[in-house]
Amino acid sequence: MSSPIDKYLQAFGQTMLMVGVSSVIAISCGLLLAIVLTVTGPKGLYARPLFYKGLSVLVNIFRAIPFIILLVALLPVTRTIVGTTLGTWAAVVPLSVNLIPFFARIAQVSLNDVDHGLIEAARAMGCKRWHIVRHVLLPEALPGIIGGMTVCVIAIVNASAMAGAVGAGGLGDLAIRYGYERYETRVMFEVIVILVALVSVLQFAGEWLARRANHKH
């Protein structure tokens, strides 16, 4: 029989796995989506108004779906990708899909805030459009993008706790099984303390990285 410490460590490990993998997927895909939205926008480097409007609507649709509904709606997709709808890996699919459009919009705002004069100056010097994205847009928007990453990862922590309620494991599952179903409220409060500490560390680390990126900039 596992000790109380073991069950907390196991749940914490499951949460970190869900958050880590989902964050990498959501931030990578979200940033790529934000770049596409930015450069194809009305004033973008590769302006494609119709494509931009269609993609923007699609992003808005996925952002409008509550996570718990998306989790259920994606069950066939989750089963196809990971072979099951239960467990930690099964939760990674809806967590990633839920946060990709969320982070894309945050990163898009940071990219759109870059001084247009810098872009025009780069074009006047003969820079290719992709070089402008690589050497002007992304470096200038980096502090804001890092801030958005922090918000995204914390949102995934919160959503992972919700996923735990439907069989994904992790701290949310621990709080539901012991705190709610077995009336062990002490477990629930201890899980809350762990989640608050985890979110605080992530927020502090994100702010520190954003400040460093801003100073280097």
N, C-alpha and C positions, 0 to 999 in steps of 0.2 A: 504493500500500500504506500502510495507516495506521501511525502510529508507536506505540511501546509506551504513550506517554502518552495517545494518542487512544483506545486500547482501554480503558484504565482510566477515562477520562472518560466514554466512551460507556456502559460498564457501570455506573458510579456514577450517571449520569443516569437509566438505566433503573430502577435500584433506587430512587432517590428518587421517580421517577414512580409506581412500584408502591406504595411506602410512603405517599406523599402522598395519592394518590387513595383507596387502600384505607382509610387512617386516617380521612379525612373521612367516608366512607360508614359505616365500622364504628362510629365514635364517635357520629355523628349518630343512626343507627338504634339503636345499643346504648343510648344515653341515653334515647331515646323508649321503648324496650322496658323499661328499668329503671323509668321513671316509671310506666308502665302496671302493672308488677308490684307496685310499692310501693303505689299508690293502690287497687288491687283486692285487695290482700292481706287477711287476716282482720281486721287492725286498721287498714285503710287508709281513706282519705277516701271512696272509692267501693267499699266492700267487696263483692266478687263471688267468693265462695270457689270455686265450680265453674270459673268462667272462669280464675281465678288458678291453680288446680291444673293445668288443661289447658295453659295457656301455660307454666307452670313445667316441666312434663314435656317439652314441645316444646323448650324451651331446653336442658334437660339432655341430650336426645337429640343435638342438634347439637354440644353441648360434648363429648360422648363420642366423636365420630367423629374419628379422627386426621386431620391436615391432608392427608397424602399420599393417603389414601383418599377424602376429600371432594373433593380436586382432580380425581380420576378420575371419581367419581360425578357431578360437576357438569358434565362435558364437554358433554352435550347442552344444558344451560342456558347454558353459556358460549358455545357456538356460536350459539345463538338470539339472545343479547344482543349479542355483539360480532362475530359472523360468522366466527369462527375459534377454534381451540383452542390456537393457538400464539402466542407473542409476549407483550410486556409487558402490553398491555391485556387479553388473555385471562386473565392471572394475577390481575388485579384482582378478578374475580368470586369465585373460591374464597377468596382472601385476605380479602375483605370478609365473606363468609358465615361463614368460620371464626372471625373475631374479633368479630362482632356479639354472639353470646351470651356470649362470654368477657368483653367489656367490660360488657355488661348486668348480669351478676352482680356485678362489682366496683362499679359505680355503685349497684346496688340495696343493697349492704351499706352504702355511705356514706349513702344516703337513709334507710335504716332506723335508722341510728345517731343521727339528729337527735333531740334532746330532745323527747319527746312533750308535755312541759309547754308548750313554745313553740307547738305546734300547737293545743293546747287553749286557750291564751291568745288566739291569733288567732281561733279559732272563737267564743270568748266575746265578742270585740270585733265580731263580725258579719262577718268576712271570708268571702268566697265560697271554695268549696273550690279552684277553680283559682287564685285569688289566693294561697291558702296554699302551693300548689305553687310558684308563681312567686316569691313574696316571702319565704317561710320555708324550705321544703324545699330548694330549689336553692341559695340563698345559703349556708345553714348547711352543706350537704354539699359545697360547692364545693372546698375544699382536698383532700378525699378523692377527689372526682371527677377533679381534675387529676392526683393521684397515680395513679389508675387509668388515665387517658389515657396517662401516661408508660409504664406497664407494657404497655398495649395496643400503642402504637407500636413499642416495642422487640420485642414478640412478632411484629409484622408484619415488622420487619427480618429476624428470624430465619427466619420462614416464607418471605419473599421469596427468601432464599438457597436454600431447598429447592425453591421453584418454578422457580428457574433451572436446576435439574437436569433439568427436563422441558420445556425449550424456551422459558422465559419471558424469557430474557436476564438482564442484571444481574450483580452481583458473584458470585452463586452459580454462574451459568453459566460465568463466566470462570474461577473456581477449578476447576470440574469439567473444562472443556475443556483447560485448560493444565496445571493441577496434577495431575489424575488421568489423563486420557487421553494427554497428551503427556509426562508425567513431569517437568514443569517445576515442581518443588516451590517454587522461589523465588516464582513467581506466586501459588501457594496461600498462602504465608506473608504475602505482601504484601496479598492480599485479606483475610486474617484481621486484619492490623494496621488496615486501613481500616475493617472492620466493628467492631472493638473501639473505635476512635476515634469512629466514628459513634454507637455505643450510649452511649459515655461522655458525648458532647456532649448527646445526647437526655436522658440521666438527669440531668445537671447542670441543663439548662434546665427540665426538669419539676419538680425539687426547688425551683429558684428561683421558679418560678411558683406552686407550692403554698405556699411560705413567704409570698410577697407576698399571696396570696389569704387566708391565715390572719391576717396582720397587719391587712389591711383589715377583715377580719371582726371 
